Amino acid sequence: MSIQNVISVSRIRCSSLDDMQRVKDKVLSLTDDGWSAIDIRIPAKLSINNKVEGGVTIYSHQLTFRTCENIEVRGHWAYRIVLADGTRLLLGSYDRPYPVTVSSRTLPDNLSDSQLYEVTVTLTTREDLPQIA
């Protein structure tokens, strides 16, 4: 079994994904141009849940990471997630539904507590996260 920790996160505007091509089922081909790396505290957390509603499987994805950057949350962003084993996943696409990004900052009352921004990205779709070739 390979290690499945999230070790890297980068993002790009969803509108920049117009060149993505499906190589095979659940595998996409994307250019490396235009992605902005986010300096995260490793590891980040990725949760993938699924359920069946009306005979249709619905996937709920949630990416949570901590960063010292106050990242822009407005607009439609897609995220490239890299796992410790080298697997690259795409959270988001050129089309709707788009991921929702929420950033929160806590100014703790204890000096030893984290002062990093916590960013949570959620996406609910009919498909699981595709792998990037």
Backbone torsions as a table, in degrees:
resi	resn	phi	psi	omega
1	MET	NA	135.0	-178.6
2	SER	-89.3	160.7	179.2
3	ILE	-75.8	131.8	-174.9
4	GLN	-113.5	25.0	177.6
5	ASN	-74.1	144.4	175.5
6	VAL	-81.7	119.6	-176.7
7	ILE	-112.9	-11.1	-177.5
8	SER	-154.2	142.8	177.0
9	VAL	-137.2	132.7	172.2
10	SER	-137.1	165.8	-176.4
11	ARG	-145.4	163.6	-178.4
12	ILE	-152.5	153.7	175.2
13	ARG	-63.8	138.0	-180.0
14	CYS	-57.3	-33.4	-179.7
15	SER	-65.1	-18.1	179.2
16	SER	-83.8	-2.9	-177.9
17	LEU	-92.7	17.4	-177.5
18	ASP	-67.6	-12.1	179.9
19	ASP	-96.3	2.1	-177.5
20	MET	-69.3	140.7	-178.4
21	GLN	-129.7	138.6	177.1
22	ARG	-79.4	119.8	179.2
23	VAL	-82.4	-45.6	173.8
24	LYS	-157.5	-178.1	-176.9
25	ASP	-54.2	121.3	177.5
26	LYS	64.8	21.8	175.5
27	VAL	-131.7	126.5	-177.8
28	LEU	-116.2	154.6	172.6
29	SER	-110.1	126.1	-179.2
30	LEU	-135.5	150.3	173.9
31	THR	-76.4	153.5	177.1
32	ASP	-87.2	-3.6	-178.3
33	ASP	-75.4	141.0	171.7
34	GLY	90.8	-8.1	-179.4
35	TRP	-77.7	139.0	176.0
36	SER	-108.4	118.1	178.6
37	ALA	-71.3	142.9	176.1
38	ILE	-111.1	128.3	179.0
39	ASP	-77.2	103.4	-175.2
40	ILE	-109.0	159.7	169.8
41	ARG	-82.8	123.0	-174.9
42	ILE	-91.6	138.7	-2.1
43	PRO	-88.8	157.4	170.1
44	ALA	-88.9	172.8	-177.6
45	LYS	-116.9	132.0	175.1
46	LEU	-125.9	122.6	177.5
47	SER	-115.6	133.8	177.4
48	ILE	-127.8	118.3	178.9
49	ASN	-119.7	149.5	174.7
50	ASN	-137.6	153.3	178.2
51	LYS	-150.2	163.9	178.5
52	VAL	-111.5	124.8	176.4
53	GLU	-126.0	120.1	178.8
54	GLY	58.6	33.8	179.5
55	GLY	81.2	4.2	-179.4
56	VAL	-114.0	132.3	177.1
57	THR	-80.0	128.9	179.3
58	ILE	-115.9	128.0	178.9
59	TYR	-105.1	133.0	174.9
60	SER	-114.3	120.8	-178.3
61	HIS	-112.4	138.9	176.5
62	GLN	-139.8	119.7	176.1
63	LEU	-107.7	127.3	178.4
64	THR	-128.1	128.3	177.5
65	PHE	-145.5	161.2	177.4
66	ARG	-112.1	141.6	-178.4
67	THR	-150.2	156.9	175.1
68	CYS	-86.9	-7.0	-179.4
69	GLU	-86.1	138.4	171.9
70	ASN	-90.4	87.3	-172.0
71	ILE	-79.6	151.5	179.0
72	GLU	-68.7	129.3	179.9
73	VAL	-106.4	-13.0	178.4
74	ARG	-74.7	149.8	178.9
75	GLY	92.8	-179.6	-178.0
76	HIS	-106.3	115.3	-177.1
77	TRP	-116.7	141.6	171.8
78	ALA	-110.7	150.1	-174.6
79	TYR	-122.6	134.8	173.5
80	ARG	-101.4	122.2	-175.3
81	ILE	-111.1	127.1	178.9
82	VAL	-112.3	128.1	178.6
83	LEU	-93.1	163.4	-177.4
84	ALA	-60.3	-27.1	179.5
85	ASP	-85.2	3.4	178.3
86	GLY	95.7	-9.0	178.1
87	THR	-63.0	135.3	177.7
88	ARG	-116.1	129.9	-178.8
89	LEU	-119.0	153.1	178.4
90	LEU	-113.8	123.8	175.4
91	LEU	-108.5	101.8	-177.1
92	GLY	119.3	171.6	179.0
93	SER	-159.1	-178.1	178.8
94	TYR	-68.6	-30.6	-176.5
95	ASP	-104.3	167.2	173.8
96	ARG	-66.8	155.8	-3.4
97	PRO	-76.6	148.6	-179.6
98	TYR	-98.4	152.1	174.5
99	PRO	-64.8	151.3	176.2
100	VAL	-109.0	126.6	-177.9
101	THR	-109.0	129.0	177.4
102	VAL	-126.9	129.7	178.3
103	SER	-117.1	135.2	177.6
104	SER	-131.5	146.9	179.5
105	ARG	-128.0	132.8	179.5
106	THR	-117.9	131.5	172.7
107	LEU	-102.3	96.0	-170.9
108	PRO	-70.9	158.6	177.5
109	ASP	-90.0	-0.6	178.8
110	ASN	-119.9	126.5	-175.7
111	LEU	-63.4	-21.0	-178.9
112	SER	-87.0	-8.3	179.2
113	ASP	-79.1	155.5	-177.3
114	SER	-67.1	138.5	174.5
115	GLN	-112.8	15.3	179.4
116	LEU	-74.7	155.7	172.2
117	TYR	-73.5	137.9	173.7
118	GLU	-105.6	122.5	-177.7
119	VAL	-112.1	130.7	177.5
120	THR	-122.0	126.7	179.7
121	VAL	-117.6	125.3	-179.8
122	THR	-122.8	148.4	177.9
123	LEU	-151.9	130.2	175.9
124	THR	-118.7	121.6	-176.9
125	THR	-143.3	177.1	175.4
126	ARG	-89.1	-2.3	-178.9
127	GLU	-123.7	148.8	173.3
128	ASP	-73.4	167.3	-179.3
129	LEU	-63.5	129.5	176.6
130	PRO	-79.1	153.0	175.6
131	GLN	-88.1	147.5	177.0
132	ILE	-98.9	125.1	-178.1
133	ALA	-73.9	NA	NA
